[in-house]
Amino acid sequence: MSTQQMDFFAPLASPLPPLPEGEVLSPSQWLTLMAIGDTIIPAINLTFSYEKRLVTEDEYDEAIAKVQSIIPASNKVEELVHKYLAESASTTPGLRELLQRTFSDYVRPEARKGICTILSALDTRAGCLLLTGSTTSFHLQPVHMRQRILQGWSQSYLPLLRGAVKGLAAIFKSTWTKTSPTLPQVLGFPQAPVHGKPGKGFEYSFIQFPPGPEPETIETDVLIVGSGCGAGVCAKNLAEAGHRVLVVDKAYHFDPAHLPMSEADAGIHLFQNGGVEVSDDSSISVIAGSAWGGGGTVNWSASLQTQGFVRQEWADMGLPFFTSSEFQTSLDRVCHRMGVSADHVRHNKTNQVLLDGARQLGYSAKAVPQNTGGQSHYCGYCTLGCGAAEKQGPVVSWLPDAEKAGAVFIEGFTADKILFDTRSGTKVATGLTGTWQSRDTHGTVSGPDKTTRAVTILAKRTIVSCGTLQSPLLLLRSGLANPQIGRNLHLHPANLMGALFPHPVLPWEGGILTAVVDAFQDLDAHGHGPKLEATSMLPSWFLPALPWASGLDFKRRAAALRHMTGFISLVRDRDPGRVYPDPIDGRCRIAYSPSALDRAHALVGLEALAKICYVAGATEIFTTTVGVPSFVRGEPVPGDEDPGINDPRFVAWLAEVRRKGLSLPDASFASAHQMGTCRMGASPKTSVVDPAGRVWGTDSLYVADASVFPSASGVNPMVTNMALSDRISRGVGRGMRGEARL
């Protein structure tokens, strides 16, 4: 190991808050749930009697040999493989606790009720007969029978059963890959990057409040709600313009010594809703940062400027600013501050496959600029936070600049509603109410000994930068009634494809997204279509997307991750959805389903990705759609000419992929880009904010984040978000010149 590799040490622990009190499931429901888990992630061994085994002796020996052949060599490799195969959901330390936290804190109440109904039914004679064909309770049936039941559900003509097994499998695949003690050993997956070295973060100062029964009141010139990419730019600009700026966020700051976090802890500390939001119909999983620094803390460094055809589309919607030189100046200004460049990019295997395959097939492709301060950053863990402090997101660049110019910050602040006065018939924003919760006495967020205070903040201007999922909810909680609030949600739905190579590629190493194929981005002559990109290859990010066919199949596939590359067909979606508050608890709900057109576009991208993987030499290519078999490359015949993508077997497999399509619920989609729910426009009849970012029908209230995009950006939204926020905040500053302080 090189000296550079040895510089990186294990991050400090980031303890989680205590588990919720009380049981979310009854003892019998837990018994049934864990029986399902032990079917999806089963103990694979020969300890059961022959008729109750999941595998025969020959299948077991074959599995042992297969896994041994692809994992790192060691003196105890056979012992490790036996332990890996024997590990089940119920024997994995921490898995049940993570499940309990997930069901208690992050599963919607009616979804939890539905799951409980199924679990209870599986412990009754009538329910079991209806759902399994047997009157024996599910948890009392042998594991091989339970596996047949779940396999039957996955092939049922009833979408409800197919969706149920898909959802339950996703939960257990995710929790197991986050908590398994044997999987990282089998993969040779280090818990922290082996390239680079730890960085020193900015030493933030956060406002603290003493205990007290009465609400605390503070004043400022500009209040910014949120600390992400839009908020950071606004804070820097307005503080440097001489205004008193206060930035508040519900998240807590973790310095680089705690980063990257473990995969289990990061979902709780750094992302909304424990790591993932799911649309109402479960057709798409939405990943949204909820950290100090917002999405800029957990994104993949991709820094693409808004494309010309998108800028023209937005200008044609009555927003000529987007085709002006002023907007280009904003784009260049934010990129300059972050040292955005493609000059120092070093591609890992996954991104190199994209570029090499595209070249061989004649597809347009290019390197993706990175916001890494004009230096190389070879790290695949940044979605768990950047321990090197090289990624120039808000935490490293914009917010420190703002504090140096006088801005102040509050972490652990949950915004309730915006305050208004009515002046001459206009609602004028005057501040915000919310609740602050301190850290515990040890400086962490895991202890019960925290101070909680109601806080009122009075401000001359309020800028909402809570992100696309939360900004509209704050506006609605504050009594605003524009029916456009929450609508026009765009998500860039992405569908996954993977490939297996004969030699280890260690796909978790290197920059996550450093190349893009854009040859198919305009399939309808209106700028809608897919871009082909690499995806994160951390175990709990990629492996849960693999379709579940059996416990043995999933474990064999999971063990091969070190030989895999993973890609996404990411669509600039034409057809939007909406977000709205849950009627029970007010949390974010997402009404969105990838449309037939957008799914068709994603399928075009998948076919192109498959061809790229083929010409790159992949031995196996697979989609994540249930019911689509993998393509396994045959051995070349000596003397025969390589047919390339005209290989008849490959052509036939592509035809099957097209025939199956991306129908729901069998196809899986994910989103890491959320846009449009407070969109900018020329009229309150079609938008939420005016061309200056001011909320229609109000004064002194602005929105500055990706929620103001008029439609999908078509590229990673960070730079567009920052450029728009640069323009909005400079306009706010100009409007405050000469005003007296509160």
N, C-alpha and C positions, 0 to 999 in steps of 0.2 A: 504493500500500500504506500502511495506517495505521501510526502510530507503534507501536501495540500489536502489530501483526503483525510489525514489524521487530525487536521485542525478542527474538524467539526465534532462537537460532543453532544451528548443527549440533552435535549431541552429540559428545562425545569418542569415539574408537574404543575398541572392546572386543575386542582380539585373541583369536582362538580358540586353544585348545591345538594343538600340532603334530598333523599328520595321523598316523593310526596307521601303524606300520611294517609293511612287507610288503604284498603285493598280495592283496586279497580275491577278485579275479577273475583268471583267466588272460588273456594277451593276446588270444586268440581270443574269449573271453567278453566282454571289453571291446569288441572290434570289433562283435560282434553287439548288445550292449546299446546302444552309441552309434548303431548303425544303426536300432534301434527308436526311440531318442530323436530322431533326425533325421527320423523318420517322423511322430512325434507333434508335434514342434516343428520343422517342415521349413523349409528355405530356399525361399521362394516367389519365383521370378523366371523369366525367359525364356531362361536361358543353356543349358538342355538342348535336345537335338534335340526336334522337335515331338512325336514319339511317346513321349518319356520325360518330358514335362512334367507337373507336377501340375495346371496350369491352362492354359487357352487364353489367347491375347492379349486377347480380349474380357473373360474372367473376371479377368485380371490388371488390366486398365485399370479395370474396375468396382471391384475391391478397392481400388486406389489412390484412386479417387474417393470411395469410401465411407469409408475411414479418414480421408482428408483432411477430409471434411465434419464429422467429429465430434471432431477433436483441436484443441488450442489453436492459433490462428493464429500463424505466424512467417514470417520471410523464407525459411527453409529447410525449410518444411513438407513439400514434395514429396520433397526429399532424405532427410528423416527417415523418411518413410513407406516409401521404397524400402529403407532400411537396416533398418527394423523387419521388413518382410516377408522380407528376405533373411537375417535372423538365424536360425540353427538351434541346436539343442541343443549340437552339437559346437563351434560358433564362439562360444558364450557364455562369457565369462571367468568362471572360478570354478565353473562348473556341474559339471564332472567331479570337482573336488576335493570339492565338497559331496556328490556321489554316493558318492565313495569313503568319506568319513566316515560317511555314512548306512549304507552296506552293512557297514562294518567294525564300527561301534559300536552301531547302533540296530536293525538287522534281526535277528530271532531266528535262531539257528543253523540250525534245520530249514527255516525260510522261505528263508534264504540258499541252503541246499543245493538246495531246490526250484527257485529262480530259476536257479541255476547249471546244473541239469539241463536246463531249458528252453533256456537260452542255448547249451549244448553241443549239444543236439539240433538246433538251428537251423543248426548248422554241419556237419551230416552229411547225406548223401544220403537215408538212410532217415528220419531225424528230420524233415527238411524235407518230404519227400514226405507223411509222416503229418500234419504240422501246417500245411503250406502248399499241398499239392497239386503242388509242384514239387520236383525233385531239386537245384535250385540253392540254394546256401547263402543264407540270408536277407540277409546283408550285401552279397552280390554282385548282388542283384536291384535293378532301378531303383526309385527312390523311389515312383513311382506304383503299381508292383506291390506294394511293401511296404505302402502305404496300403490297397490292396484287401484284402490279407491280414488286417491288423488290423481293418478294417471287417467282414470276414467273421467273425473271432473274436467281435466284439462282438454279432453277431446269431446266433451259433451256438446250437443246441439244447443244447449241453453247458455247464453252469454253470461248469465248470473253465476253459474258454476265455474265456467272458464275464468271469469274475472275473480272469483273467490280464491281459487287455487293459485292464480297468478299473484294476487295481492298477498296472500299468506306466505307464499314462497319468497316473495320479495322481502318481506319483513324478516324472515329467518335468515335468508342469504345475507342481508345487510348486517344484522346484529351479529351473526357468526363471523363474518369476515372482519368485523371491527374488534372482536373480543377473543378470537381463537388464539391459543398459545402455540399451536403447532403449525398453522398455516404460514406465518412469517418464516419459521425455520425451514419448512419445506421449500419455500420460494427463494430463500436467501435474501429476504427483503429486510433491509435495515430500517430501524425506526426513525432515523434522521438521515438527511442527505450525506453522502460520502464525498461530495465535491464542494469546494468552497470553505468558508470559515464563518464563525458567528460574527454578527455585526452589533454595533452599539446603537441603541435607539435613542430617540429624543426623550429627554426627561421632562415629561408633562407635569404641570401643576393643575389640580382640579379643585374647584370650589367645594368646601365642606360646610355642612350645617350642623349646629349643635342640636341635641334632642330637645323637643318641646311640643306642646299640644297644639299650638296655634300655627296657621300657615305662615311660611316665610315669604317675604316680598322683596324682590330685587328689581333694579331698573337697568336698562341698557339702551343704546341707540338702535342696534340691529340684533335681533334674535334669529338664530339659524337652528332649525329643528332637524337634526340629523348631522352626521359627521362624514358622510361618504364623498364620492367624487364631485358631485355638484356642490355640496356644502363646503368642502375644503377650498375650492376655487373662490367661492363667494366670501368665505372668511378671510382669506388672504387679501383679496382685492379691497374689501371694505375696511379692514383693519389698517392696511397700508395707506388708505385714503384718509385716515385720521379718525374714523368712527369707532365708538365703543362697540365691540362685537362680543356676543355670547353664543357659544355653540353648545347645544345639549344633545345627548343621545342616551337611549336606554341601555346601550352596551357598555361594557367595561374595557379599559385598555389593557392589553397584554404586551409587554415589551418583548424584544426579539429573543431574550433568554428563555421564554416560554414557547417559542415557535421553532419549527412547525409543531403543532399539537398532535397528540395521538388522534387516530381516525375516529375513535369513540368520543373523545372529549371535544374535538373541533365542532362536531355537529351541534353540540349543546351551546358552546361558548361563542361560536363565530357565525352561525347560520340561523336563519329564521325557522321557527317551528321544529327545532331539533335536527335540522339538516335538510328537510324537504317539505314542501307544500304539495298537495295532490289536488288536481282539479276535481270538480264535483262528480264527473263521470269516470274518474281514475284513468283518463286517457293520456295524461301528461303529468310528469313529476317536475316541479318547479324548484330550483335551487337558488336561494337569494341570500346574499350576505347580510348578517346582522351583527356586525362587529364595530369596534371603534375604528373608523376609516371606511365603514360600509363595505360594498363590494370590492373596493380598491384594495382591501386587506387580503382578500381570498381569490382575486381573479388571476388570470394566467399570463398577465403582462402584455397581451396583444394590444397594439396601439394603432389601429387603422383609422384613417380619416374618412369622413363622410364622402361617399362617392358622388360624382357629378350628376348621375341620373336621379339619385335620391334627392339631392339638393334642388334639382329642377322640378321634381314632383312637388316638393314642399313649397317652392316659390309659386308654382301654379295654383296652390291652395290659398293664395292671397298673402304669402309671406316672402316678399322679394329679398329680404335680408339674406336668405340662404344662398343666393347666387351672387352676393356682393363680395367685394374685396374685404369688407369688414369682417365677415364670417371667416374667410380664409385667414385673416390676421389672427383671429381668436384661435382657430385650429392650430396655427403655427406657434402661437404664444404658449399654449398649454403643452404642446409637444416639446418645445424648447425647454420649459421648466423641468420636465421629467427626463430629459436626455434621450428622447425617443429616437431610435435608430435601428436599422437592420444590418449595420456594418459589422457588428460584433457577434452576430448570431452564429451559434454552433449547433447544428441540427443533431438530434438523437436519431435512433433507427427509425422510429415511427414517422417523423417528419421527413427524413431522407427518402423513405419509401414513397411518400406522396410526391416529392419533387422528381425522383428518378422515374417513377411509374408514369407521371404526367408527361415527362419529356418523351418517353418511349411511345406514348399514345398520341402525342401532339396536342395535349390539353394545356391551356393557359394556366400557369402557376407562378408563384413568387414567394419570397421570404416575407414574413410578417414582422414589421418593426416592433421592438420591445421597449417598455418604459423602464429601462434598467440603468439609467444614468450614463449612457454611452459606454457601457462595458459589457463583457460577456457574463451571462448568468446561467450556468448550466445546472438547473435545479428543477426537479419534477414534483416537489412537495409544496409549492407556493399556494396551492388551494387550501392548505392547512395553516397558512400564515408564513411569512418570509423571515426566517431566523437570521439571514445574512443582512437584512435591512438594505438590500440592493434594489428591490422593486420600488419604484418611486411613486407609490400610491399616496393617498392623503396623509397617512400616519407618518410617512418619511419626509414628505416634501411640503404640501400645501398647509397642513395644520401647524407644523413647526414654524413656517414662515408667518402664519397668522399670529401665533403666540409671541413671536419676536416683535411683531408690530403692535402688540397690546391686547390681542384677543384673549378671552378667558373661556374656560370649559367646565362643563358639568357632565360627569359620567353617571350611569345608573338612574337616569331621569326618564320616566315614562310620561309622554305627553297625553293630556286628557282632551282639552279643547282650546281653541283659539278664542280670545276675548274680543268683543266688538263694542264700539260706541256707534250710535247713529247720528250722523252730522249731515244736515241738509238732505235727508232721505237716503244717504249712502252709508253702508256698513263700513266702518273704519276699524281695521285691526289695531288693537292696543296691547296685545301681549298673549300670554298663554298660561294655563294652569296645568299642573301635573304633579307627579309624586316622585320624590327622590329617595333612593335607598343606598345607603353607604356600603362600603366593603365591611367585612367583619374585622374584629380586633387584630387578626393576623395579617390583614392586608389582602386577603383572598375574598372570593365570593361564595365560599362553601360553608361557612359557619352560620349559625342562627342568630348570632349577636350583632345585628345590624340596626342602624338608626334609620327610621322612616319618617319623612316629613312631607307634608303638602307644601308646594311651592307655587307662588304666583310671580310671573315675570312680566314686567311692563316694558314695552318697547315701542319705538317710533316706527320701525319697520319689522315685519316678520316674514322670514323666508322659509318655506316648507321644503325640506330636502330629505324626506323620509324614504324615498324610493318609490318605485312604481306600484308596489303592492300596498304600501302604508300611507303614502301622501293622500290618496283620495279618501281613505278611511278617516283620517284626521279632519279633512274638510267636511265630511258628512257628520262626524261627531260634533262639529262646531256649528251645525245648524244650516249649512249651505245646501241649497236645494236644486242647483243646476243638474238636470237629468243627464248631462254628459259626464259628470263626475263618476269615475270608475269604469267608464266604457272605453272602447277602442284599445283594449289590451292586445298587445302583440308580444309574442314569446320566442320567435325564431325556433320553432319546434325542431328537434334534432333526433335522428334515428341512428342507432349504432351499428357498426360492422367491425368484425375482428378477423385477424388472420394469425396463423401459426407458422413459425419458421423453424427450420431444422436446427439452428444454433441459438443459444441464449442471446436475447437482445436487451435484457434488463430494462423493460420499457418505462419503469418509474424514474429512470435517470434522465437528466437533460431537460431543457425548456419544454414545457408542455405543448405550446402551440406556436410554432415558429415558421410554419408554411401554410399556404392556402391554395387550393385549386379553384379558380373562379370561372371556368369555361362554361358552366351551366347556370349562371346566375340570372339569366334573362330568358326563361323558357316561354313566357307569354307575351313578349314584346312590351311589357309594362314593368320590367325590373323585378319580377318574382321568379325565384328559382333557388337551387341549393348552392352553397359553398361547401367544399370538402376540406375538412380540417382534422387534425389529431385531437385526441381527447386525453383526459387524465387517466393514467394507468395505475393509480394507487389501488390496492386490492379491493377496498370497500367501495370504490368509485366505479370500477369496471365489472368486477365479477358478479355483483347482484343482477346485472343486466342479462347475464347468460340465461337462456331458457332452462327451466328445470324439467328434466325427463325422468330422472331417478336419482337417488342419493349417490350411488356409485358414479354415475355419469357426471354429476356436478362436481364431485370431489376430484375426479380425474381431470376435468377441464380446469378447475381452479388451480391444481398443482402445476399446470402448464403455463401459468401466466408469465413466467420469466422468458418464455419463447414467443409471446404474443405481441402484436401491435393492435391498437384500437383507433377507430376513426368515427367521425360523425358526418352525416349528410344534414347540414344545417340550412333550413329554409327561411328565406325572407318571406314571411307569411302575408298573404293578401287579406285573409279573413280573420277579424279580431274576435275577442271575447270580452269579458268584463270581470272586475273584482267588486265585492260587496261585503258588508259586515255580516258575520254569522248572527242569525236572529236570537240565538241563545246567549252567546258569550261575547259577541262583537268582534271576534277574531277574523282574520282575512279568509274569505272564500273566493274561489276562482271558478268561474263558469267559462270554460274554454275546451274546445275539442278540435284537434287539427282537421281542417276541412278536406273534402275529397280532392280539391285542386292542390292544396298544400301537401297532402299525403302523396299524390301522384308525382309532385316535384321531388319530394324526398326519395321516392323510389328510383327516379332517374339518377339521383346522386349515389344511391346504394349500388346500382349497376356499374356506374363508373368507378366507384371504390373497389368493387370486386375485380374489375379489369386491372386496376392499378396493382392490387395485391397479387394477381396472377402473374403479371409480367415482372413483378419484383421477386418472384420465386417462392411465394407462400406455398406450403404443403397442404394447408387446410384453410378454407375461407368460410366464415359463418355469419349469419345475420342474428338478430335477437328476436325475431318473430317466431312465435310458437308454431310448430308444425312444419317449419322449413328445415330440411336436413342440411348438414354441412357439405361443402364440396371438398372432397379429398383428392389430391392430385395423384395420379398414377405414376409409377416408375417409368422414366423415359426408356424407349426401346433403342438400343444401340443402332446407329446408322440411319434412323428415321429423322426427318427434318422436324424441328420444333414447330408445331402449328400455332403457337402463341394463343391469343384469345379466341382463335378459330377452332381450338380443341373441341371436338364434337361433344365430349362429356361436359365440358365447361359451358358450352352453348346451351346444352339441354338443361343444365342446372340453372342458368340465368333465366331460361324460359319458365322454369318452375317458380323462381323467385318473383318474376313478373306476374305469373298466374295467381300466386297466393296474394300478392300485393301487400298493402299495409292496412288491412282492415282491422277494425277495433272489435273486441279488446285484445286480439292476438298480437298486434304490433305494440311496441313500447316507444313512447316519446319522452324526451326530457328537454328542459329549458334552463339556461343560466342567464338569459337576457330577457328582461322585462321592460316594456316601453308603452307609453301612450295613454295612460289612464287619466291624465290631467292635460290632455293635449292642447297644444298651442294652435290658435286659429284666428281668422279674421272676424268671427262672429260668435257670440255666446250660444247661438243655436246649434253650433257644430263643434264647440270647443269649450275648454275650462279656463284657459288663460289667454290673454291678448298677446300681440307680438312682442310686448315688453316683459312678458312673464307674469303680469299682474292678473290676479284672479278676477274674472268678470263679475261685475256687480259689487265690488269691494274697492277699498282704498287701503294702501299700506300693507297689502298682503300679496306675496309672490310665491311661485313654485319654481324651483330650480333643481331639477334632476331628470332622469330619463323618462319620467312620466309625461313630460311636456312634448315629447317627440310627436309630430303630426301623424306618423305611421312608422312602420318598422324601418330601422336604419339599414339593415342588410349587412352590417359589420358589427363587431364587438362594440357596444355602445359607449365605452368609457370616454373616448376622446370627443365624440359628438356631444355627450353630456357635459363634459368640462367646457367645451367651446361655447355651448349655449349658456351655461352658468356664468362664464366669463362675460358674455354680452349682457345677460340679465343683471348681474351684480354691478357692473360698471354703470348701467342705466340707473339702478337704485342709488348708487353713490352720487351721480350727477343730480338726481332729484332731491338729495338731502343737503346740498350745498347751501350754506347760510342759515340752516335751521338751528335753533337753540337746543341744547341738551335737555332731557327730561329732568 
